Amino acid sequence: MEKIGFVGLGQMGGPMSRNLVRGGYALQVYDLSAAAVAAVVETGAVAADDPAAAARGADVVFTMLPVGAAVEAACFGANGIAQGIAAGALLVDMSTILPAETRRIGERLAAQGVGMVDAPVGRTSAHAVAGTSTFMVGGATADIERVRSLLMAMGEQITVCGPLGSGATMKLVNNYISAVVNLATAEGLAMGQKAGLDLAVMAEVLSHTPAGRGHITTTWPEKALLDDPSPAFMLDLATKDLGLAVDLAADLQVPLATGAVSRQLYQVAQARGHGRDDWTTGVFRTIKALGGMTQ
């Protein structure tokens, strides 16, 4: 059985490390919080005095830390992982950090013969406790396969996103969309509530439409993801409806920050000739073009 090091035992790392112990793996763990370490030690892990000690003799070392600077400090600071980890071992970083930070850490570790996989986590701390997390993974194929069983001891789904740094990129894409949709949902429900609608009624309606179910599994698969402009719903009509909603919100004095910006970009899409295209494809083509992408 492989020996595992684990650095970062917070809201996500704590339950994940405990799931590894329950899976029968030998863990040596470190966190700045003595209480966090004690909680994992109670389940059968061994406490380490510092990140270097957590990595010493380990085949795989996991990090789950709040920011990129913390990961770099844990790896290369005083008594860092790099001082304890052996050539041929692997670092798996599950933190949410910039892809450039991931690649920089990977390059420094590679110089001493250590591989790296980035595996940011989908879902919440409740899923971490239940062992039903998902992982967005980047790295060399052989390295990913080497840690697959360990990840599956902590979760239920692994999606390989590409080379090192791809997992971090996918996590930021996911969290960006989630954060913006969350705000748009708050704006829309506030507008409806002030206009006299019941929250339960709105939730019921939205649970059956792309607004609530999510576009990536409803409107996008047969249109934008295939770059098909033939309209299921024309961008001109979407722009008109968006304008009506923004006007209603103005009358109600409810701010629609995302709506105002969205209205401008839909109008840009119209100006670029996408008015009679499908709204998903027209918007996607516009954003890609503005971002300097040719297709």
C-alpha positions as CSV (number, residue, x, y, z in Angstrom):
1,M,0.0,0.0,0.0
2,E,1.3,3.4,-1.0
3,K,2.3,5.9,1.7
4,I,0.5,9.3,1.3
5,G,1.4,12.7,2.5
6,F,-1.3,15.3,2.9
7,V,-0.8,19.0,3.5
8,G,-3.8,21.3,4.1
9,L,-6.6,19.8,6.3
10,G,-9.2,22.5,6.1
11,Q,-12.9,22.3,5.2
12,M,-12.1,20.3,2.1
13,G,-8.7,18.7,2.8
14,G,-9.8,17.4,6.3
15,P,-12.6,15.2,5.1
16,M,-10.7,14.1,2.0
17,S,-7.7,13.0,4.0
18,R,-10.0,11.1,6.4
19,N,-11.6,9.3,3.4
20,L,-8.1,8.2,2.3
21,V,-7.4,6.8,5.8
22,R,-10.8,4.9,5.6
23,G,-9.7,3.6,2.2
24,G,-6.8,1.9,4.0
25,Y,-4.0,4.2,3.0
26,A,-1.2,5.2,5.3
27,L,-1.2,9.0,5.7
28,Q,1.2,11.4,7.2
29,V,-0.5,14.8,7.5
30,Y,0.3,18.5,8.2
31,D,-1.7,21.6,8.7
32,L,-1.0,24.9,10.4
33,S,-3.9,24.1,12.7
34,A,-3.1,21.6,15.4
35,A,-6.8,20.9,15.9
36,A,-7.2,20.0,12.2
37,V,-4.2,17.6,12.4
38,A,-5.6,16.0,15.5
39,A,-9.0,15.4,13.9
40,V,-7.3,13.4,11.1
41,V,-4.9,11.6,13.4
42,E,-7.9,10.3,15.4
43,T,-8.9,8.3,12.3
44,G,-5.5,6.7,12.0
45,A,-3.2,9.2,10.2
46,V,0.3,10.2,11.6
47,A,1.0,13.8,12.4
48,A,4.0,15.4,10.6
49,D,5.9,18.4,12.0
50,D,6.0,20.3,8.7
51,P,5.4,19.8,5.0
52,A,8.8,18.3,4.5
53,A,8.0,15.6,7.1
54,A,4.6,15.0,5.5
55,A,6.3,14.3,2.2
56,R,9.3,12.3,3.5
57,G,9.0,8.7,2.3
58,A,5.6,9.3,0.6
59,D,4.8,8.0,-2.8
60,V,2.2,10.7,-3.4
61,V,1.7,14.0,-1.6
62,F,-1.6,15.9,-1.8
63,T,-2.0,19.6,-1.2
64,M,-5.3,21.3,-0.6
65,L,-4.6,25.0,0.2
66,P,-6.5,28.3,-0.2
67,V,-4.3,30.2,-2.6
68,G,-1.3,29.7,-5.0
69,A,1.1,31.5,-2.7
70,A,0.3,29.0,0.1
71,V,0.9,26.1,-2.3
72,E,4.2,27.5,-3.4
73,A,5.2,28.2,0.3
74,A,4.2,24.7,1.3
75,C,6.3,23.3,-1.6
76,F,9.4,25.5,-1.5
77,G,9.4,27.4,1.7
78,A,11.3,26.5,4.9
79,N,10.8,22.8,5.6
80,G,8.7,22.6,2.4
81,I,7.6,19.6,0.5
82,A,10.4,19.8,-1.9
83,Q,12.9,19.2,0.9
84,G,11.2,15.9,1.9
85,I,9.8,14.5,-1.3
86,A,11.8,11.9,-3.1
87,A,12.6,11.7,-6.8
88,G,10.0,9.6,-8.5
89,A,7.2,10.7,-6.2
90,L,4.2,12.7,-7.2
91,L,2.6,15.9,-6.0
92,V,-1.2,16.2,-6.5
93,D,-2.5,19.8,-5.9
94,M,-6.2,20.0,-5.4
95,S,-6.2,23.7,-4.6
96,T,-8.0,26.3,-6.8
97,I,-5.1,28.5,-8.1
98,L,-4.0,30.1,-11.4
99,P,-2.8,27.7,-14.1
100,A,0.4,29.6,-14.4
101,E,1.1,29.0,-10.7
102,T,0.4,25.3,-11.2
103,R,2.8,25.0,-14.2
104,R,5.5,27.0,-12.3
105,I,5.3,24.6,-9.4
106,G,5.4,21.7,-11.7
107,E,8.5,22.9,-13.5
108,R,10.4,23.4,-10.2
109,L,9.4,19.9,-9.0
110,A,10.3,18.3,-12.3
111,A,13.8,19.7,-11.9
112,Q,14.2,17.4,-9.0
113,G,12.6,14.4,-10.6
114,V,9.1,14.8,-9.0
115,G,5.9,14.7,-11.1
116,M,2.8,16.8,-10.6
117,V,-0.9,16.4,-11.3
118,D,-3.4,19.2,-10.7
119,A,-6.8,18.0,-9.6
120,P,-9.1,20.8,-8.4
121,V,-12.3,19.7,-6.8
122,G,-15.8,20.1,-8.0
123,R,-18.8,20.2,-5.6
124,T,-18.8,21.3,-1.9
125,S,-17.4,20.4,1.5
126,A,-20.5,18.2,2.1
127,H,-19.5,16.1,-0.9
128,A,-16.0,15.9,0.4
129,V,-17.3,14.5,3.6
130,A,-19.5,12.0,1.7
131,G,-16.7,11.0,-0.6
132,T,-18.6,12.1,-3.7
133,S,-16.4,14.9,-4.9
134,T,-15.5,15.3,-8.6
135,F,-12.0,16.1,-9.9
136,M,-10.9,18.2,-12.9
137,V,-7.5,16.7,-13.6
138,G,-4.4,17.9,-15.6
139,G,-1.1,16.2,-16.1
140,A,0.8,13.4,-17.9
141,T,-1.4,10.4,-18.6
142,A,0.9,8.0,-16.6
143,D,0.9,10.3,-13.6
144,I,-2.9,10.6,-13.7
145,E,-3.4,6.9,-13.9
146,R,-1.0,6.4,-11.0
147,V,-3.2,8.5,-8.7
148,R,-6.6,7.6,-10.1
149,S,-7.4,5.1,-7.3
150,L,-6.5,7.6,-4.7
151,L,-8.8,10.3,-6.2
152,M,-11.6,7.7,-6.4
153,A,-11.1,7.0,-2.7
154,M,-12.1,10.6,-2.1
155,G,-14.7,11.1,-4.9
156,E,-16.8,9.5,-7.6
157,Q,-15.8,11.2,-10.9
158,I,-12.6,12.1,-12.6
159,T,-12.5,14.2,-15.8
160,V,-9.1,14.4,-17.5
161,C,-8.8,17.9,-18.9
162,G,-5.4,17.9,-20.6
163,P,-1.8,18.6,-19.6
164,L,-0.7,20.1,-16.3
165,G,-2.6,23.3,-15.6
166,S,-5.7,22.2,-17.5
167,G,-7.4,21.1,-14.3
168,A,-6.8,24.5,-12.8
169,T,-8.1,26.2,-16.0
170,M,-11.2,24.1,-16.0
171,K,-11.9,24.9,-12.3
172,L,-11.8,28.6,-13.0
173,V,-14.1,28.3,-16.0
174,N,-16.5,26.3,-13.9
175,N,-16.4,28.7,-11.0
176,Y,-16.7,31.8,-13.2
177,I,-19.8,30.5,-14.8
178,S,-21.3,29.4,-11.5
179,A,-20.6,32.7,-9.8
180,V,-22.1,34.8,-12.7
181,V,-25.1,32.6,-13.0
182,N,-25.6,32.9,-9.2
183,L,-25.7,36.7,-9.5
184,A,-28.0,36.6,-12.5
185,T,-30.3,34.3,-10.6
186,A,-30.3,36.6,-7.6
187,E,-31.1,39.6,-9.8
188,G,-33.9,37.9,-11.7
189,L,-35.6,36.5,-8.6
190,A,-35.3,39.9,-6.8
191,M,-36.9,41.5,-9.8
192,G,-39.7,39.0,-9.9
193,Q,-40.3,39.1,-6.1
194,K,-40.6,42.9,-6.2
195,A,-43.0,42.7,-9.1
196,G,-45.2,40.4,-6.9
197,L,-44.2,36.9,-7.9
198,D,-43.8,34.2,-5.3
199,L,-40.4,32.7,-4.9
200,A,-41.7,29.1,-4.9
201,V,-43.6,29.8,-8.1
202,M,-40.5,31.2,-9.8
203,A,-38.4,28.3,-8.6
204,E,-41.0,25.8,-10.0
205,V,-41.0,27.6,-13.4
206,L,-37.2,27.9,-13.6
207,S,-36.7,24.2,-12.8
208,H,-38.2,23.4,-16.2
209,T,-36.4,26.0,-18.3
210,P,-32.8,26.5,-19.4
211,A,-32.5,29.4,-17.0
212,G,-32.8,27.0,-14.1
213,R,-31.5,23.8,-15.6
214,G,-28.4,25.3,-17.2
215,H,-27.7,26.0,-20.9
216,I,-24.7,23.6,-21.2
217,T,-27.1,20.6,-21.0
218,T,-30.2,22.2,-22.7
219,T,-29.7,24.8,-25.4
220,W,-26.0,24.6,-26.2
221,P,-25.4,20.9,-27.2
222,E,-27.2,21.1,-30.5
223,K,-26.3,24.7,-31.4
224,A,-23.3,26.6,-29.9
225,L,-21.3,23.5,-29.2
226,L,-21.7,22.4,-32.8
227,D,-21.3,26.0,-34.1
228,D,-24.7,25.7,-35.7
229,P,-26.2,29.2,-36.3
230,S,-29.6,27.9,-37.5
231,P,-32.0,29.4,-34.9
232,A,-34.0,27.5,-32.4
233,F,-34.4,30.9,-30.8
234,M,-33.1,34.0,-32.7
235,L,-30.6,36.3,-31.0
236,D,-32.8,39.3,-32.1
237,L,-35.7,37.9,-30.0
238,A,-33.4,37.2,-27.1
239,T,-32.1,40.8,-27.2
240,K,-35.6,42.2,-27.3
241,D,-36.6,40.1,-24.3
242,L,-33.5,41.0,-22.4
243,G,-34.2,44.7,-23.0
244,L,-37.8,44.3,-21.7
245,A,-36.5,42.7,-18.5
246,V,-33.9,45.4,-18.0
247,D,-36.6,48.0,-18.5
248,L,-38.9,46.3,-16.1
249,A,-36.2,46.2,-13.5
250,A,-35.5,49.9,-14.0
251,D,-39.2,50.6,-13.3
252,L,-39.0,48.5,-10.1
253,Q,-35.6,50.1,-9.1
254,V,-34.0,46.6,-8.9
255,P,-30.4,46.6,-10.2
256,L,-29.6,44.2,-13.0
257,A,-25.8,44.6,-13.3
258,T,-25.3,41.4,-15.3
259,G,-28.4,42.2,-17.4
260,A,-27.1,45.7,-18.4
261,V,-23.7,44.3,-19.5
262,S,-25.4,41.4,-21.3
263,R,-27.7,43.7,-23.2
264,Q,-24.7,45.6,-24.5
265,L,-23.0,42.4,-25.7
266,Y,-26.2,41.1,-27.3
267,Q,-26.4,44.4,-29.2
268,V,-22.7,44.0,-30.2
269,A,-23.7,40.5,-31.5
270,Q,-26.5,42.0,-33.5
271,A,-24.1,44.7,-35.0
272,R,-21.8,41.9,-36.0
273,G,-24.6,40.3,-38.1
274,H,-25.8,37.5,-35.7
275,G,-29.3,38.8,-35.1
276,R,-31.0,36.0,-37.0
277,D,-28.6,33.4,-35.7
278,D,-29.4,31.1,-32.8
279,W,-28.9,33.1,-29.7
280,T,-26.3,30.7,-28.2
281,T,-24.2,30.4,-31.3
282,G,-24.4,34.2,-32.1
283,V,-23.3,35.1,-28.6
284,F,-20.5,32.5,-28.5
285,R,-19.2,33.5,-31.9
286,T,-19.2,37.2,-30.8
287,I,-17.3,36.6,-27.6
288,K,-14.7,34.4,-29.3
289,A,-14.2,37.0,-32.0
290,L,-13.8,39.8,-29.4
291,G,-11.2,37.5,-27.7
292,G,-9.2,37.2,-30.9
293,M,-10.3,33.6,-31.6
294,T,-10.8,32.7,-35.3
295,Q,-13.2,29.9,-34.6
